[in-house]
Amino acid sequence: MAIMKKHSFLTVDFSTTVKLTASEQKKMSHWLSIAGEVVQVLFQKKIIPGKGVKILHVSVLICGDKRIRELNRQFRNKDKVTDVLSFPALEPLRRTKKLSETLFLGDLAICHAQAKRQAKKFGISYLDEFIHLFFHGLIHLLGYDHELSRKEEMIMQKWEDKALKIFSIIKKGP
């Protein structure tokens, strides 16, 4: 099943290999729309570099433990289940001098079962964990990696916190 979630700034090609209820699909689609607003704010405020970018595209796959483990093993040589994997399509934006108006950032794979386990562990909803993983993966697509250094980890954490704060404000509405 594939769902295209469009926002004026962010387009998400959303597909799943796991069974989601119609309610879950609808809520995830809505939350990805809000995420589009958040990403636009982050770009407009120049929190995320990307001068001249007008439209971003991202592909998101919701998959199970088996598929995420296969992807992790194949592309990272890590034979274990993880929560999110990012496959950037571009050089890091912070190192790119000239950007086109429309960018395909790359692909994200989010493990549905792992997100559910983590949500339970952290005492939050599945959707809260899903959107956190989406932003975390998106920051990886932009060229940042918390595994490289403490500085990178701090940058990613700062952006995640800002994104989730803005998300929370928009989600609540006026």
N, C-alpha and C positions, 0 to 999 in steps of 0.2 A: 504494500500500500504506500502511495506517495501523496504527500500533501504539500502544496506550495503555499507558504505563508508570506504574503507580501506586505511590506511597509514602504513608505516613500523613500526611506534611506537604506533599509536592509531587506533583502529577499532571502528567505530560508527555504531550501528544498529539503523537505522533511520526509523521511521514510523510516519504516520500522520492520524488523524481522520478528518481533514479539507481538503477542496479542495485547492490544490496548482496547479498553472499552471506548464507546463513542464519547462518553463524558470525559475520559482522560485525553482523548484526541482533541476534543474541543477546547479543553482547558490549556493543554500544551500549546495549541495553535494560538490561543489568546495571549498566553504568557510570552510566546515568541514575538508576537506583535508589539507587546510592551517592551520587550528587549530591544526591538528595533528603535523605539523612541529613545531608550537609554543610550544605545550606541551612537545615535545621532547627536544627543546632548554631549557625550564624551568627545566626539569629533569636533563639534562646534566650539566647545570650550578649550579645544586643543589639548585636552587631557591625553587623548590618543593622537599620535601624529598621523597626518594624512591630508595635507593641504591639497585642495582641489578635488578631493573625492566627493562624488555626489551619490553614488549607489554602490553598495556592497552586496555581494552574494556569498552565501555560506550553505554548505550541504551538511545536514545532520542525519545520522543513522542512529536509531534506537535499536539496540541489539541485546542479546542474552549473554550469559557468562561464557558459553562455548565460543561464540563468534569474537567477543572482545579478547578472549585469551588467544585465539588464533591470530588475530591482528597484532596483538602485543608481541607474540612470539615471532611472527613473520617480519615485522617492521622495527622492533626494538630489541629483539633477542631476549625477551623477558617472558618466561613461561608461567604467566600468572594472570589472574583476572585483575583488571583495573577499572576505574570508574569512567574515565574519559581519555580518548586518544585524539590527537590533532595531527592533521596532515596538511601543512601549509602548501599553497600553490605558488606563493611568491617569496622573494627575498624579504627579510624583515622590513616593514615599512619605515622604521627609523633610519635604515641605511639606504633607502631608495630616494633619490633626488627628484625624479620626475614620475608622477603617478597619473594614471588615466582617470577619467571621471567615473568609470565603472570598473570595479575590481572584483574578481573572484578570489576570496581569501583562501578557500580550501575546504576540507572535509573534517567533520567531527564525528566520532563514534562514541555514544554514551551508553553505558551498560545499565539497562533497566533494573535488573536484579540487584546490582551493586549499589545503584542510587537508592533503591528501596531499603537495602540493609543499612546504608549510611544515614538515611533520613531517620530510621528507627533509632539508631545509635545516638544521633545528635538531638533527638527529640523534636524534629521538625517534619513538615509535610514532605511527601515525595516531590511535589511540584517546586517547593523551595529548594530542595537538593538538586533537582533537575536544572533549574535556572542558574543555580550557582555553578554547576558543572558546565553549563552552556557558556557562561561568561569566562570561566577558567579556561576552557578550550579555545574560546575566541581570542583571548589574550595570547595564548600559544600561537594561534594562527597569525597574529600580528608580529610574531618574531621573538617573544620573550619565553624564557625557560627557567623556572625556579630551581631546576636541578643543576644549573651551571654555577651559580654563586649565591651567596647570601644577599647581595645587592639586587640581583634579578628576582629573587624570592620576595624581597621587600617591595619592589616595584609592582610585581604581580598582585601581591596582597593589597597594596594601596588601591590599585585599579579595580580589583574585585570588590573591595569595600565600597568604593565610590559607586560602582555600577549597581551593587545590591541596595545601597542607600537610595539612589535615584529610582531604581526599580520599585522599591517599597513605597516611595512617595507617589509615583505615577499609578501604581496598582490600587492604592487607596482612593485615588480620584479626588475631586474637589470637595 
